[in-house]
Amino acid sequence: MKSYRKELHFHTPTRRAFLNITDKVEAALKESGIQEGLCLVNAKNITASVFINDDEAGLHQDFEAWLEKLAPEKPYSQYHHNGYEDNGDAHLKRTIMGREVVVAITKGELDFGTWEQIFYGEFDGKRDKRVLVKIIGE
């Protein structure tokens, strides 16, 4: 069994963003040479997320509105976490959207369902963040 590891780096200019990273994960898979196995993709920061869904702008707006209702950014004083930082909402949004995804690899391709794509969700941006791609298989 082979193992491959790659880190992706992000620095969004906005506090929140949804980035389709499917092409970056597919590139890592090609680099790995693995044909059959599993691909783990996880955020390496507690205020960012990796999830699978449809790449549709209206859906992304719905995510933003829904998350803001569940964990509004302001007022900052509503969060016990906030003090030194003002990102209590970002921690909650990450918990809701998830830390990682695992995708099967079949014949050297990510084995997605219809419309599935991999996204990086940023909830406290404007600084350097990382995503781990770990691929195991043969």
C-alpha positions in Angstrom: 0.0 0.0 0.0 1.2 3.5 -0.9 0.7 6.7 1.0 0.8 10.3 -0.3 0.6 13.6 1.6 0.2 17.1 0.3 -0.8 20.4 1.9 -2.9 23.0 0.1 -2.5 26.6 1.2 -5.2 29.3 1.3 -5.4 33.0 2.2 -8.8 34.4 1.4 -9.2 38.2 1.2 -12.5 38.0 3.0 -13.6 36.7 6.4 -15.8 34.0 4.8 -15.6 32.2 1.5 -16.4 28.9 -0.2 -13.8 27.7 -2.6 -14.1 24.7 -4.9 -10.9 22.8 -4.4 -11.8 19.7 -6.4 -9.2 20.4 -9.1 -6.4 20.8 -6.5 -7.4 17.4 -4.9 -7.6 15.8 -8.3 -4.1 17.1 -9.1 -2.8 15.6 -5.8 -4.4 12.3 -6.8 -2.6 12.3 -10.2 0.7 13.2 -8.5 0.2 10.2 -6.1 -0.1 7.7 -8.8 -2.7 5.8 -6.7 -5.4 4.0 -8.7 -7.5 2.4 -5.9 -7.9 3.6 -2.4 -9.1 6.5 -0.3 -8.5 10.2 -0.3 -8.9 12.2 3.0 -9.1 16.0 2.7 -9.2 17.9 6.0 -8.9 21.5 7.2 -5.9 22.0 9.4 -7.4 25.1 11.1 -10.2 25.1 13.6 -12.1 27.9 11.9 -12.2 26.3 8.4 -14.1 23.4 6.9 -13.9 20.9 4.1 -17.2 19.5 2.8 -18.8 18.0 -0.3 -21.7 19.5 -2.1 -22.9 21.1 -5.4 -21.0 24.0 -7.0 -24.0 26.3 -7.3 -23.8 30.0 -6.4 -27.4 30.1 -5.0 -26.6 27.2 -2.7 -23.5 28.9 -1.4 -25.6 32.0 -0.6 -28.0 29.7 1.2 -25.1 28.2 3.2 -24.0 31.7 4.2 -27.5 32.9 5.2 -28.2 29.7 7.1 -24.9 29.7 9.0 -25.3 33.4 9.9 -28.7 32.6 11.4 -27.3 29.7 13.4 -24.1 31.5 14.5 -24.2 35.2 13.7 -20.8 36.9 13.6 -22.0 39.9 15.6 -22.4 41.0 18.3 -19.0 39.6 19.3 -20.0 39.8 22.9 -22.5 37.0 22.6 -19.7 34.4 22.6 -17.8 33.3 25.7 -14.8 32.4 23.4 -14.4 36.0 22.3 -12.0 38.0 24.2 -8.6 37.9 22.7 -10.2 36.9 19.4 -13.5 37.8 17.7 -14.1 34.4 15.9 -16.4 32.5 18.2 -18.9 32.3 15.3 -16.3 30.8 13.0 -15.6 27.9 15.4 -19.4 27.1 15.5 -19.7 27.4 11.7 -16.8 25.0 11.2 -18.4 22.5 13.5 -21.7 22.6 11.5 -20.0 22.3 8.1 -17.5 19.6 9.1 -13.7 19.1 9.3 -13.1 16.6 6.6 -14.3 14.4 3.7 -13.2 11.0 2.5 -13.6 10.1 -1.1 -13.1 6.7 -2.7 -10.6 6.4 -5.5 -11.5 4.1 -8.4 -9.4 3.7 -11.5 -7.3 6.7 -10.5 -10.3 9.1 -10.2 -12.3 10.5 -7.3 -15.4 8.4 -7.2 -18.0 11.1 -6.8 -21.8 11.0 -6.9 -23.8 13.3 -9.3 -22.8 17.0 -8.8 -20.4 16.3 -5.9 -17.4 18.6 -5.6 -15.0 19.3 -2.7 -15.1 22.7 -1.0 -13.0 24.6 1.4 -15.1 26.7 3.7 -13.4 29.7 5.3 -15.1 31.3 8.3 -12.3 33.5 9.7 -10.2 34.4 6.8 -7.6 37.1 5.9 -4.7 34.9 7.1 -2.8 31.8 6.0 -4.6 28.4 6.3 -3.9 24.8 5.3 -5.7 21.8 4.1 -4.3 18.3 4.2 -4.7 15.8 1.4 -3.8 12.3 2.4 -4.2 9.5 -0.1 -3.7 5.8 0.6 -4.1 2.8 -1.7 -2.4 1.0 -4.5 
